[in-house]
Amino acid sequence: MSVDLMIPVQDALFAALANGATGGKASVRQHVPDDFRGDLVVLGRMDAAEDTAKGCQAEIHTIEIAAFFHGPARRGVLEIMAAIRADLDGQALPAIGAYISECRWLNSTADLDDDGETYIGLMNFEISVEPEE
């Protein structure tokens, strides 16, 4: 019987970011609030695919995380992104109902938003996950 692994992955990511270095630099949310001002990290797109190399239910999840910094310089968003990477890259995150064996950074980009005042950083991570036994 297969079990859903996206919920425990999302919960583990949220906890790792909110309780780690990222939470000390920015608010960690599931969405961008209306009229937000300040520093924010949002769990974005989540994709899941079967890990066919294993003989049991195993999945590879690709996660996009967005960082927002409202300020005069790109450095602010880069510092938030560094905290996100420190909280996640190479970590085996604790999860309820799943075993996350590795979270791996894939790539990052940072740019100034069209408003001319907000820097946005996008980061992608890959997670290997199996149901908890």
C-alpha positions in Angstrom: 0.0 0.0 0.0 1.3 3.4 -1.0 1.2 6.4 1.4 1.2 10.1 0.6 4.6 11.6 1.3 4.1 15.2 0.2 2.4 16.2 3.5 5.2 15.0 5.8 7.8 16.5 3.5 6.0 19.9 3.5 5.7 19.8 7.3 9.3 18.8 7.8 10.5 21.6 5.5 8.3 24.2 7.3 9.5 23.1 10.7 13.2 23.1 9.7 13.0 26.6 8.3 10.8 28.1 11.0 12.9 26.7 13.8 16.3 27.1 12.2 18.5 30.0 11.1 15.9 31.0 8.5 13.2 31.7 11.1 15.6 34.2 12.8 15.9 36.2 9.5 12.4 36.0 8.0 8.8 34.9 8.5 8.2 31.4 7.1 4.8 31.1 5.4 2.8 28.9 3.1 1.7 32.0 1.0 2.6 35.6 0.5 0.2 37.7 2.6 -1.6 40.7 1.0 0.4 43.9 1.3 3.4 42.2 3.0 6.3 44.4 3.8 9.4 42.8 5.2 11.4 39.6 5.0 9.5 36.4 4.0 10.2 32.8 3.1 7.5 30.9 1.2 7.4 27.1 0.5 6.5 27.1 -3.2 6.1 24.5 -5.9 6.4 20.8 -4.8 6.9 18.0 -7.4 7.1 14.3 -6.6 8.2 11.4 -8.7 8.9 7.8 -8.1 12.4 6.8 -7.3 12.6 3.7 -9.5 16.1 2.8 -8.3 14.7 1.4 -5.1 12.6 -1.7 -4.7 10.0 -0.2 -2.3 7.9 3.0 -2.3 10.4 5.8 -2.6 10.1 9.2 -4.1 12.2 12.1 -5.1 10.6 15.5 -4.4 11.7 18.8 -5.9 10.9 21.8 -3.8 11.0 25.5 -4.8 11.5 27.9 -1.9 11.1 31.7 -2.4 12.8 34.3 -0.3 11.6 38.0 -0.3 13.6 40.9 1.1 12.3 44.5 1.1 15.3 46.7 1.3 18.0 48.7 -0.5 20.4 45.9 -1.4 20.5 42.3 -2.7 22.6 41.3 0.2 19.5 41.0 2.4 17.9 38.3 0.2 21.3 36.5 -0.2 21.6 36.3 3.6 18.1 34.8 3.9 19.0 32.3 1.1 22.2 31.3 2.9 20.1 30.6 6.1 17.7 28.4 4.0 20.6 26.5 2.5 22.2 26.0 6.0 18.9 24.7 7.4 18.3 22.2 4.5 21.3 21.3 2.4 22.6 17.9 3.3 20.2 17.4 6.1 18.1 14.3 7.0 15.0 16.2 8.2 12.8 14.6 10.9 9.3 13.9 9.6 6.2 12.2 10.9 5.2 9.2 8.7 8.2 9.5 6.4 12.0 9.1 6.4 13.8 11.9 4.6 17.2 10.5 3.9 18.7 13.6 2.3 17.8 17.1 1.3 20.1 18.5 -1.4 20.4 22.0 -2.8 20.1 22.1 -6.6 20.2 25.8 -7.7 19.4 29.4 -6.7 18.7 32.7 -8.4 18.2 36.2 -7.0 16.8 39.3 -8.7 15.1 42.6 -8.1 11.3 42.6 -8.4 9.5 44.9 -10.8 8.5 47.2 -7.9 12.2 48.2 -7.6 12.2 47.7 -3.8 11.9 44.0 -3.3 14.6 41.3 -3.9 13.4 37.8 -4.6 15.4 34.7 -4.3 14.4 31.3 -5.7 16.0 28.1 -4.5 15.4 24.5 -5.6 16.1 21.4 -3.4 15.7 17.7 -4.1 14.6 15.4 -1.3 14.8 11.6 -1.1 11.9 10.2 0.9 10.4 6.9 1.9 7.5 5.9 4.1 8.4 5.4 7.8 8.5 1.8 8.7 
